Amino acid sequence: MNLPDDNGKLRMAPPESPEQIARKLERERLLANREREYGLEQSLGNFRVGSVKALNAVPLTRGIEAQTFYATPAKLAEMLRRDELDAALVSVVEPLRNDRYDILDGVAVAALGEVKSVFLAHRRPLAEAKEVFCDTASLTSVALLKVLLAERGLKPEFKPLENYGAAAAKDFVLLIGDTALDFVLPPVASGTETIAASAAHQHKIFDLGAEWFELTKLPFVFAVWALRRGIENQELRRQLHEAKDFGLDTLDHIVANRTEYTEDFRKDYLGWHIHYHLGPDEKRGIAKFIELLRKHGHGPVFEPKFVW
């Protein structure tokens, strides 16, 4: 009786090392992300969508950047009112003051505490504020600052800031978004994470997110997707949710590949100071904001209508 030849036996592949398994999983993850990105590239169809260029909005337009029109919050609000956009990431006061939009549920630009990029920079004590110069692109931040100061018994006059270069010369100046970050963060040398000289101002920072939390113990919602009523937009809503999910799932990629400021700051800012969900706590924050707007005579204000 002949024994089978050992050379004919099936040979088992050697087990993969942890490093090989990790590389394989990373390749599969990158492939899945490319497929998701490809699926979003033409997903908006004929819908007209607008957003802001600020760093804190980047995760909400992941995959749909090329289909999105970018402008300031104030400009986006104007375009929505003229029906030139079907959806826009706008200051939350826009749908609160104009009863012609729905708010996309589940998605927001919000903060629970210090937000870093919305603040009043002041060289003199707040009690001495007689006039505040403000970024003309801002909407919610002006309303929020008026409420926060009114709660302290302060009602200064608000004036437009003539240009960003003039901010450092003002005793009281309200700044938002990347312009605010540029004001307080030192510049970064091109192509490195090396910090250069300190920002040239002598102001104290009154962070509106931190002050709101101190007052209410609630998150503050700075921006939402406002949806124009009167059109069928279920597919648009689905795609905006998918863009947000894709952005948060690939937040590490965004942090690593953006160039604003330092990578450590981007990680802290996008992963901690800003959050992107709109849930029960955020809605309570919106309700409290409405209450205080009405209390201090900043109306009319309409109840928000959320749609998923």
Buried (B, 14 or more C-beta within 10 A) or exposed (E): EEEEEEEEEEEEEEEEEEEEEEEEEEEEEEEEBEEBBEEBEEBBEEBBBBBBEBBBBBBBBBBBEEBBBBBBBBBBBBBBBEEBBBBBBBBBBBBBBBEBBBBBBBBBBBBBBBBBBBBBBBBEEBEEBEEBBBBEBBBBBBBBBBBBBBBEEBEBEBBEBEEBEEBBEBBBBBBBBBBBBBBBBEEBEEEEEEBEEEBEBEBEBBBBBBBBBEBBEBBBBBBBBBBBEEEEBEEBBEBBBBBBBBBBBBBEBBBEEEEBBBBEBBBBBBBEBBBBEBEEBBBBBBEBBBEBBEEBEBEEBBEBEBBE
